[in-house]
Amino acid sequence: MILIDGPMGSGKTTIGRLLHKELPRTAILSTDSIKFFISDFERGERDNAIAAAVLMQMCKEYVKHGINILLPQGFWKKEYMDPYISLAKEHNLEVFMYQLEASRDVLLERIAARPIPAGRTPVPQERILKNLQTWEDNKFEAGKVFNTEEFAAEEIVQLILKDIN
C-alpha cells in the first residue's frame, strides 16, 4: 500500500498516475475520483463520509484479491490515514508513505494552471486558500517528504520505485 499525501497542487495526482503505470497489479484510488460518482455531490459531512466509506470498501476488496493499493490524496489529518494503515497491517501489507510539498506560491500557480474537467466548475479561490490553510494547520509528517519544487515528478517516481523495491 502506497499513501501519497500533500496539499492541493503538490503533484499527488501527477506522481500517482506516473507511478501507477510502473506498478503491476495496483489499483489507484482517491476520494476525489469517487465523490463525483454522485451526480449532485455536495461538499460536506454527508457526501464526504459516503465517498470515504466507498473508498475504504474498494480498498478492502482489492486487497482481498491481492491487488496493491496506491492512494494519492490529501489526508488532511493523521487520523484519516490510520484506517488505511490498519487495513494494510490486517493483511500483512507493507505500507509506504510519502508526503509532497511546495511553497504556497508554487501551489497556487499550479492550481491556477490546471485544466477544468468537463462538467465541473472551477474551484473558487476562497476554497483553495482555505484548503491550503487547513493542510498547513494540520500538517503531520507522513514518511518520506519530497519538495516537488526540487525534483521533477519523474524523479520522485524513480525514488519511490527504488524505495519500494
Secondary structure, 3 states (H helix, E strand, C coil): CEEEECCCCCCHHHHHHHHHHHCCCEEECCHHHHHCCCCCCCCCHHHHHHHHHHHHHHHHHHHHCCCEEEEECCCCCHHHHHHHHHHHHHCCCCCEEEEEECCHHHHHHHHHHCCCCCCCCCCCHHHHHHHHHHHHHHCCCCCEEEECCCCCHHHHHHHHHHHHC
